[in-house]
């Protein structure tokens, strides 16, 4: 009850990439990079364990970008031919690889790193992958000419990868779909179907993370434009409630999302974001507990997981690690109130 976890990413150490820079280039190359990534993943795991998290991740230490990291071992993706395009409905522009042919998974992208991480923790292990709609929104298509067809090809590749990672011992596979908060009609028309294609055949827990983005200026400015209440979830949650996905991860702490929208996720476990990733202010355990109590008005505590609003990659390491401890301390307060130890 009230298990604790994070969305996925943690800051990278300075030996691996420039601190507090989102998607910073690697500071190492070749064998030294492989070793540095493993060392960083081990630190991330042990910091989560030390904080008392029930479900840990590798902190996404082995990938530079949450979408492009998966694309590295796919055919039909040309990283040498990058194009600057508008993504998330032109919220900001990004340099993205080009789709130049049929998308196929040539070999596992993350198997070696996941096998290493699973061997180095006794906790349940979660791994994150980008969702098909979000990938489709983060590449420049010069082959398919049909975003739905391309998304389903991506979903097939994701499914092959997910099944292989499950065999490595992963307990939860989470698909990150920030695009679900942007293209609301597409979520209904084809986004959930593509997501279910990506999860087909998995026996481990499946999750989808839908947030309002990292704590960067473009996202913060967009959120300020959304008005007094953020009701995007109202359109997508009913479709996710009817889906085969086990868990839904959402943004709550310091957001303008009405907590009552969680009632739309009947039958799902809910990862409640109790940590604001857009602020370096460390939440108190009491603040975390207050968010969990509010969530419990709409979701039974057995179905709630305390998590973060989004990834913490751009944060100072000391801040991120302190926020981990706030999650577990806040959850402990509410567990005690419920008479659960």
N, C-alpha and C positions, 0 to 999 in steps of 0.2 A: 504494500500500500504506500502511495506517495513515493514511488521510486525516483531516484535522481539521475540526471544525465545532462549532456549538453547537445546542442544542435550538431556540432561537428568540429569546426576549426578552432585552433588556439594560435596565439602568436608564435612565429618561428624565432628560434634563437639567432643571435647576431652572427654566429659562425655559418649559418645556413643561408640567410637572406637579410637584407637591410631591415632593421626593426621599424615597426609602426607604418609600414608601407604595404598597401594591399597589392597583391600579385607582383611583389618585388622579384627581380631576376635572381637566380641562384648565385651564391657567392663561391660555389665550388664547382668542379667539373669531374667527369669520369668516375673512377672508383672512389675518389674522395667525396664526391657528391652522394653516391650510394651509401657510404659509411655515415656521412653527416646526416642524411635523412633518417636512417635507422636510429642513430643516436638521439635525434630530435624527437622521433616518435616514442622512443623509450622514455625520455623525459616527460613528454606529454601524458603518457599513460600513467607514470608513477605520480605525477602531480595530481591527476584525477583520483587515483587511488588514495593518496594522502589526504585529499579533501573529503574522502568518504563517498564518492559517487558510486552508485550501484551499477551503472552501465557506462562504459568508457569507450572512447574513440582513439584513433591515432593522432588526433589533432589536425588531420589533413596535412601532415608534415612532409609527405612525399609527393605533393603536387603543388605547382605554382598557382594554378587557376582552377577553380572548382568545376568549370565546364571543360576547358581546353585540356586539362590533365587526362580526362577520359578519352579524348579524341586522338591521342598520340598514336595508338595502335590500330586505327581504323583505316581501311582503304577508302579512297574517294575524298579524303580530306587533305588539302594542300596548305601546309603551314608556310611554305615559301611565298605563297601568293595571298598575302593578307590584305583585307580591305577594311577601311573605316566605315562603319555603318551605324545607323541609329538602332538601338535595342530598347526593349521594354517600352514599346510605343514611343520611341524617340526621346525617352527621358534623358538619355545621354548617349554619346557616341563612343564606340569601342573598336579597336583594331581586332578583327576576327579572321580566322582561317576561312578558306573558300572550299565549298563542296564542288568538286569537279567530276565526280563519277559516282557509281553505285556505292553506298555505304555498307561495308562489311567488316566484321571483327576478324582481324588476322590472327591475333593471339591475345592472351589475357593481358590486361593493362595493369591490374593492381594485385594479382595473385601473390607475388613474392612478398610484397610489403604487408599484405594482410596476414599471410602465414606467419611472418615474423612477429607481428603485433599480437596475434592470438596466442602465440607461444609464450608471450611475456606478460600475460595478465591472467589472474584467476577470476576476474570479474566477467560479467557478460559484456560482449564486444559488439559495438555498432559500427557499421561502415556506411559512408554516404556516397551516393552517386548523383550526378545531375539528372533531372527528369527530361523526358523526350521533348516536351514543349519548350522548356527553357533552353535546351541545346539548339533546337530549331530556330530560336530567336537570337542565338549568339553565334551564328555562322552566316557567311555570305553564300547563298545558294546560286550556283551557276549550272546545276545539272537537273534537278527535279522539276523546278517551276511549279511545285505544288507542296505547300508546307505540310499538309496532312500526310501525304505520301512519304515525305522525307522524315517526318516525326515517327511514323510507324517503322521505317527502316532503322532509325536510331533506337527505337524501342526493342527491336529484335536483337540488335547488338548489345544493348544494355541487359537484356534478359540472359543472353549467353554469359556475359560477365558475372551477373548476379548469381546465377546457378553455380558457377565455378567458385565464387567467393563463399557461398553457402557451404560448399564441400570443404572449405578450409576451416570451418568452425565458427563462422559469423552467426551471431544470435539475432541481430536486427539489420536489415538493409533499408536505408532511408533514401528516398529520392527527393532531391531539392528542386522545388518548382516555384520560384518567385514569380515566374510568368503567369501563374494561376491568379495572382492578384491584379493582373493587368488586362489580360484578354478573357474577360469573364464569359462572353458568349462562346468563345472557342473551347473553354473548359467543358461546357455542357455538350457542345457538338462533337468534339473529338479528343479533348485533352485527357479526360478520365479514361477513355478507351485506350489511348496510347499508353497511359500509365499502367493500366491493368495488363497490357501486353508485355510491358517491361517486367512485371512481377509474376508472370505466368509460371506455374509449376513450383514456385518457392514454398518451402515448408517452414522457413524461419519467419520471424515477425517482420511484417512490411510496414513502412511508414512513409508519409509524404510531409515535407516541410514547406510551409507557405508563409512567407513573412513579407515585410515591407523593406527588406534589404539591409545590407551592411550600414554601419554608421558613417557613411560618407556624404559629402555635401549634396550631391545630386539626389540621393535618396531622401535626405533630410528636407531639402527644398520641396521635393514632390509631396512628402507627407504633410508639409505645412499647407499645401494647396488642396488637401482633401476635405477640409472643413472640420466641423466640431465632432463629427462621428465618422469613423472609418467602417463602412458597411460592406466592403467587398466580399468578405467571408459569407455574407448572407446569401449571395448568389451561388457560391461554390460548395458550401458545406452540405446542402441537401444531396448533391450529386456524389460527394465523397462518402456521405453516410450510406448511400445505396451501393457503393462500390465494394470490392473485395479487399481493399487496403485495411490493415489492422489499426494503424495509429495515424493521427493527424497532429502535426506540430505547428503551433501558432504563436503570434506575438501578443503579449499582454502587458508586461511591465511598462508603464509610462506611455502606453499607446492609447489611441482614442477608439479602440475596438470595444463595442459594448459586450461585456462579459456574457450577457444573455444569449449571444449568438452561439455559444458553446452547446446550448441545448439542442441545436440542429444536428449535432454529431451523435445521435442515438446509436448505441451499440459499438462505438469506437473508443479506444483508449486515446487520451488527449495529452500531448506534451505541452504543458502550459509554460509559456515564456515568462520567467520570473526575474530575468536579468536584462537590463537595458544595455544593448551593445553600442548604442550611440552616445554613451556617456562614460567617462572615466570615474565617476562617483561610484563608490562601492556600496551596494545595497546593504542595508542592515538585515539581520535575520527576521526582525519584526516586519519589515517591508515585504520581504519574500513571503512570510506567513500570511500577510494580509491578502496578497494576490491569490494564494492557494485557497484561503477561506472563501474568497469571492467566487472562484472557479467551482468550489464544492456546492454552491447554490444550484449549479446547472449540470454538474457531472459528478458521479459518485466517486469518493476518494479512491476506491479500488481501481478506477480507470484513469486516474490522474498521475502523470509523471511531471516532476518539477524540472524545467530545462531553461535554456536561454532563448531570447527573442530571435537570435540569428547567430552566425559565426562570430568569433572574437579575434579573427586573424589580425586586424589592424591595431589592436590595443597594445599598450605596454604590457609586458609579461607579468609584472608584479600585480597590476590591476586585474588582469584576467584570472590569475591564480587566486587572488582574494575573492573575486566574484564566485569562483567555484565553491569556496568555503561558505559563502553566504547562502548558496543553494541548499547545501546539506544542513546548515544550521537552521534555516527557515523551515525546511521540511520536518526537521526534528521537533520543532515547536508544535507544529500541527499534529504530528504523529502522537505526541504526548497528550495533547488535548483530546485526541480520539482514543486514548488508552492503548495505543499500539507502540511496541518497542522493537 
